[in-house]
């Protein structure tokens, strides 16, 4: 991937660049395999398209719903994430409808584009066979159950814009003085953190790489190189600048600053370092179990970029190494290591996997005594595919979405939220507001009713941080000030994440408030390991709850 500051060096030694197979036959085969892969991903994702929204998806969907109504983020709903994913949800819901299907169709589109971009990046960096291997590795990992691949998490949108930026960055470097590519690369990489803050590492990666190869290493046309670097910075800064302009003109800067900067920083300090390896092991081991051939092979790929003669003296080496390191950094902040965080690491892992496959094939082609390496590379691909299908066959082809949701999320009421939302929507009119005491924002989306309080999660109220009690007071004051038509109390550990040191003010406030404001029970949803019981209206008032896991829907007198 040599920088072109003038004309290409046509006499460049062939061992100094990665071979990209250009024959029409090879191109046709690779595109056919890619098409089959995309069809397979589409079939599986369509089968899973009705998967009940989990909490993050519920948050994004509700925020997107508000945006489509003309309400900016952070005005009547608070959260610590930057607003990019909210707008992506709004965009896809405007195309495909405000439904689970509409959201997951958007995810399908994003995933397919990401797979294609990785294929094109693989062809630019390595070879046709590597590009196919990279696409397969990312498609399977990003779809998998251990990372909740069925859910439209923000990490998928981070990857989408990051890969677009990486592709343009490669074109900018290989095709020389093209300021459009440089600016576009900065712009797309700069959109990654707008989707989620962890994406900030990607525009930093692009900037550092450009600085090293354009400004430091480049000896010719130094001024041109500096100009390209500055144009990249302008592109990378543009999304953040536009976001701030939007936030300021919407009049929500104070809330935005508190939640996305001040509170977000405190949130990132919640997990002590001693728990980091525990969290990492809990979420990484299931991934390793299914994708051990890909992950182990990708580790070899990390070494291959330094021992491969075609790479170690050129910028492909530096580019891939930087990309892996900064991708790895995206999963570390806060030491939470949640399942879907790994999705931003998968493109780098996939590229290293493809490099290893290409390395083995090249050794078998060049050296007669290494012909066996061809079979090693094909064996790795076959075993990777078999393990992926074997360990996830039920998830991919057999179990329905309800049973999968119950298996992995247990008592969390993601399926039940659909029925609660339908009930509230049927018993209320547009403009009625509701309050949810618990972290179940998906109910707001399903009911198509706005929350009377900006606290769509109650986790922050239970955290051991200085604002916890103040947040509880703010939430209760917002509910008291603008009484909701329906009040939903969620008695589930996963909806609160209460700690021994958590302040319990809000729990002491609930019953006196309900009695004082004459709320009555309108519905009860009781969750057992093997069944869910629904009681509505008169039946609900007479029903006695036996499980510790339940949802109570109260209706106000007004």
N, C-alpha and C positions, 0 to 999 in steps of 0.2 A: 504494500500500500504506500507507494512512494509519492511524496508531494510533488506536484507538477508546478514549478515556478516559471517555466517557459515551455518548451516543447518536450515531449517525452524522450527519454533516453532509449532509442530503439536498439541499442547494443547492450542493454542491461543483461547481466548474466541471468540465465534462466533459473539458476538455483537460488536467486535472491527474491523470488516472488512466488506466491502460492499459485499452483496450476488450477486454472478454471477451465473445465472441459467445455469446449465451444462447439463440438460437433452437433449437427441438427438432431441426430439420432439420440445422443446423450441428453440434449435439452428436452426432447419430446418425452423420453422415458422419465426424466425427473419430474416434469410437469404432470405427467399421467399419475405417477405415484403420489405427488402432492394432492392432486384432485381426488384420488381415492381416499387419502387421509382426511381431507376436508369433508367429504361425503360421510365418512364414518363418524367424525366428530359431530356433524350436523344431525345425523340420525340419533346418536346417543343423547345429545343435548335436547333435541325435540322430545325424546322420551321422558326426560327429566324436567321438561319446561314448566310443569305445574308444581314444582317443589315449593312448599310453603316458605314464605319469606322469613328469614331469621332477623335478629334485632338490627344488625347493621343495615341490611337491605331495607328493613322497615323505616329506619331513620332516613336513608337516602330517598326512598319512595315518598315519604311524607314531605320532606323538604322539596323534592321535585314537584309534588302536587301543589305546594304553596307557591312555588315559583310560577307555575302555569296559571295560578290565580292572580298573579301580580304582586305577591308578597315576597320581599327579599329575604335571603337567609339571615338568621340571627335576630330578626325583628320580633317574632313571636315563638321561635323555637331555637334553643341553644345547643351548641355542640362545639367540640374543640377541633374539628377538622376544617380544613380550607374548603371553599364551596364548589370546587371543580366537579366533583362527582355528583353533587346535587344537580348541577346544570346538565350533566350528561344524562342523568336519569330523566330530567324534564324533557330533554331532547328526544330520547328514545320513547318515552311515554307519549309524546306528541305525535310520534310516527306510528307506534304500534298499540297504543291504548294504555290507560291507567289501570293496569292489571298485572297479576303475576306473569302471565304469558307475555305481555308487552315488555316487561322488564327483562325477562330471560331471553326474549328474542334479541334485545339490545346486547345482552351478554354474548349471545351466539355470534352476532356481527363483529363485536370487539375481538372475540377470541379468534375468529377466522382471519381477520385482518392482521392480527398479531402473528399468527402462524405463517401467513404469506410474507410478511415483512421479515421474519426470521429466515425464511427460505431465501429471500433475496439477499439478505445480509450474508448468509452462508455461502452463496454463490460468489459474492464480491470478495469475501475474505478467504475462502478456502476452495471448495470444488462442488460439483453437482451432487456427488454422493454424500458429501458432508452436509450440504444444504438439506437434503432429504432426511438425513439422520437427525439434524438439529430440529427440524420441523416436527418429526415424530417424537423426539424427547420432550419438547415443550408442550405439544398437544396432549400427550398422555399425562404428564405431570400436572399441567394446569387444569385438567379435567378431573383429576383423581379425588377420591373421597377424603384422604387424610388432610387435604388442604381446602376442603369444602368447595371443590371446583364447580359444583352446581350453582353456587351463589354468586351474585354480581357484586363482589366486593370491590372496594376502591382500588385495590392492587391491580386488578385487570386493566383499569383505566390508566393507572400509572404506567404500566407496561406498554400499552397501546401508543401513548405519546412518546415514551422513551425510545421505543423501537423505531418509530418514524424519525425521531431526531438522530438516532445512531445511523440509520440508513443514509440520511442526507449528509451527516458528518463524514461518512466514508466516501460518498460521492464528491463532497467538497475537497477532500484531501487528494483523492485519486485523479480528479478532473481539473485540478488547478484553480485558476483565478476566477472562481464562480461565486460571487458574493451572494447570489440568491440562495445557493445551497448552504453557505455558512450561516446566513441569517435564519434560514428555515430550520437548520439544525438547532440553533440556539432557541428559537421560538418553541419548537416542539419539546425539546428537553426542558425548557422553562415551564411548560405546561404540566410536567410530571408532578412537581410539588403542589400545584394548584389542585390536583386530584387528591393528594394526601401528602402531608408534610415530609414523610420519609423520602419522597421522590426528589427532594432537594439534592441528594447525593448525585443524581444523574447530570444536571447541568454543571455541577462542580467537576464531575468526571470529564465532560466534554471540554470545559474551559481549561482544565489542567493539561489534558492531552494536547489541545491546540497550542497552548502556551509553550509546552516542551518541544513539540515537533515543528511549529511554525516560527516561533520567536527565538528559542534558544538554539535549536539544531540547524535551522535554516541559515545558510551563509549568503545565499543570493537573494536579491530583492527584499532586503530586510524591512523596508518601509511597507511593501505590499503585505508581508506577513503580519506586521503589526496592525495594519488596516483590517485584514481578515479577522484577526483576533478581536479587535474592538467591535467589528460588525457582529461577531458571534455573541459578545457580551450584550450588545444592544438587543439582539433577538432574545437572549435568555432572560433579560430583565423585563422585557415588554409584558409578558403575562402577569407577573407580580404587580407591575405598575397599573395595568388595566384593572386587576382585581381590586387594588386599593382605591382606585378612582370609583369603581362601582360601589364599593362598601361605603365610602365617604359620601357620595351623592345619594345613597339610599338612607343615610342617617343612622346607620347601625354600627359605626366605627367603634364606639365604646364597648358594646357587647362583643363585637368581633375580636377586639384586642384582648379583652379579658379572657374569653374562652379559648381562642386559638393560640395565644402567646402566653399570658400569665398562668392560666389554669393548666394549659398543656404542658408547660415546663414543670409544674408541680406534679402532674400526673406521671411524667416520665421518671420521677424520682420515687415513685411509690414502691417499686420492687427493689429490695436490697440485692447487692451483688451476689450474696451467698445463695440466693434462690435462682440465679441466672441459669446455672447448669442444670438444675432440676427442671425448669421450664423448657430449656432447650431439649433435654432428653425426652420429656413427655410428648412433645410435638414432632420431634425429628425422627425418633425411632420408627413410628409407623410409616413415615416416608421412606426411610432406609430399607425397611422390610420389603416394600413393593418395588422400589427403584434402585436396589443395590447395584445391579449391573451398570446402569446409567451413571450413578453417583461415583462408583469406583473408577469407571472408565474416564469420567470427567476429571478426577483427581490426576490420572495419568496425563490427561490433556494439558493440565496446568504445568506439568513438567515438560511436555512435548514442545510447548511454545518456546522453551529455552534450549532444547537440544536439537530441534529440527533446523537444519542449515538454512532452509528457505525462510525461516521466521526470525531466528535469533539475532540477525544483523539488520533487521528492517523494522518498520514501524508497526507491522502486524503484531509483533511480539509485545510491544509496549501498549498498543491499543487494547488487546485482549486481556492483558494482565491488569491494566487500570480498570477496565470494564468489570472484571470479576471482583476486584477489591471493593469498588464502590457499590456494586450490586450487593455484596456481602454486608456492607455497612447499613443498607436499608432495612435489614431485618433485626438489627441490634438495638436501636434506641428503646430505652425503657426496660430492656431485658424481659419483655413479655413473651416473645417468640410464639405468638399465636399462629394457629395453623395457616391461615391465609396470608400471613406476612411473607412466607417463603416464595410466593408467586413472583415477587420482584427479583428474586435470585435465580429463578429457573431459566430465563433466557441466557444468562452467562454460563450456567451449568450445561445447558443444551449446546452452546457453541463449543465449549471444551470437549463435550462428548463427541460432537461432529469432527473436531480436529483429531481426536484419537482414532476414530474410525478411518479417517482419511490417511493418517500416519501409517496405520497398519497396512492399508491397501497399497500405499506408495512403496513401503518397504518390500512387500511381496512382488510388486511390479519391477522394482529396480534391481533387487538382489535375488538371484535364483535360490540361494540357500535359505531364504526367508519366505518362500512361497506359502508356507503354512499360515503366515499372518493374515492372508486373505480370508482363510477359514475362521480365524479368530474374530475378525471384524464382523463377518456375516453371523457367526455364532453369537456374538454379543447382541446384535440387533434382534435375532430370533428369540434368544432367551429373555431379553428385555420385554419384547412383545408378549411372550407366553406368560411371564410373571405378572405383567400388568393385567392381562385378561384373567388369569387364574385367581389372583387375590381379590379381584373386584368384579367378578362375573355377576354376582347377585346385584350389586349396585348398578352395574352398567346395563344389564339385560333382563333381570328377573323381578326384583322387589319393586313394589310400587312406592311412590314418593312419600306417602304417609308413613309406611312402615320404616323406610330409611330414616326419615326425620325423627321418628320415635326412638330408633335404635341408637342414633348418634347424639341426639339432644335430650333424651330421657324425658323428664317432667317439664321441660321448657315448653310453654304453650304455643308453639308456632302454628301447628295445625288448628288448635282451638281458637286462636286469634281470628281466624277467618269467620267462624261462626259468631263470635262476639261482635266483630265488625258488622256483619250482616244484620244482626239483631238491632244494634244501635242505629244503623242507617234506616232500617225499616220503621223504627219507632220515633224518629226525630225528623226534623226538616232542615233544609239547607240554612246555614247560619247558626244553628244550635252548636254549642260548644260542649266539650267533654273534658274531664280530668282523669289522668291515669296515675295512680300511686303505685309505681313499679316501672321497670325498664322494658316496656313493650310498645315501642313506637309504631310497630306494624299494625296495631289495632287502630291507630289514628288514620293510617292509609286505607285500611279495609273499610272503615266506617265512613270515610270521606267527610269527616267532621274535624274542625280545628281544635287544638288543645287550648284550654283556658290559661294554661301556664306554659312558659317557655321550657320548663324542665321535662323533656321527653325521656330522659333517663334519670334514675334515682341513685345510680352508683356514686356519683360525686358527693351526694349527701352523706354517704356512709364511709367515705374515705377518711383516713387519718391526716387531714390537712386543715389548715387554719380557716378556710372558708366554709367548712362543712356545715356548721350550725347556722351561719348567715345564709347559706343557700337554702336550708330547710325553712327558715323564716321567710325568705323571699318567695319560695314556692307556695307556702301556705297563704301568704298575703295575696298573691296573685289569684289563688282559688277563692279566697274570701271576697276579694274585690269584684270579681266577675263570675258569679256563681254558675257552675256548669249544669247543663241539663242532665247529664249522666256522670256519675262518679264511679270509677272502677278501681277497686283495691285488689292488688295481686299479692297473694300469700305464697311466694315461691322464693327459696333461697337464691336461685340463680338470677332473680329479677332485682335483688337488692345487694348481694355480696356484702352482707353485714359483717363487721369485725367486732371483736370483744370491746374495742375502744370506741366504737361508733356511738355518736350521740343519738338518743332515741326520742328526741323531742317530737318529731313528726308522728310517731306511733301513738304518743299520748294525746296528740291533737285530733286524730281522725274521728274517733267515736263521739266526743263532745261536739265536734263540728257537724257531723251527720245528724245528731239528735237535735241540735239547736236549729238547724236549717230544714228539719223535717224531711230528710231523705228516707226513702223506703227501698227495701230489696226488690229488684226487678229481675235479677238473674243470678244463677250460681253455676259455675263450671268447676267440677271437682275432678282432679286428675289422679288416677291410680296407675300402677305400672302396666296393667293389662287392659284398661278401658278408661273412657272419659264419660262422666255423667253431666248432662245438661238439664237444668231446670229453669223455666222462665215464668215470669209474672206470678200468679197465685201459687203455683207449685213451688216456686223458689222461696216464697215467704214462709212456707211451712217446712221446708227441707232442712235437715240437720247435717252439717258437714262432719265427716269422719276423718278425712285425709288432711295432712298438714299442707298439702298442695292444692290450692283452689283460687278461683277468681270470683269476686262478688261485684255485681253491677248494681249500683244504687241509682234510683231516679229521683230527681228533685221535685218539689211541689209546684214549681212554676212552669 
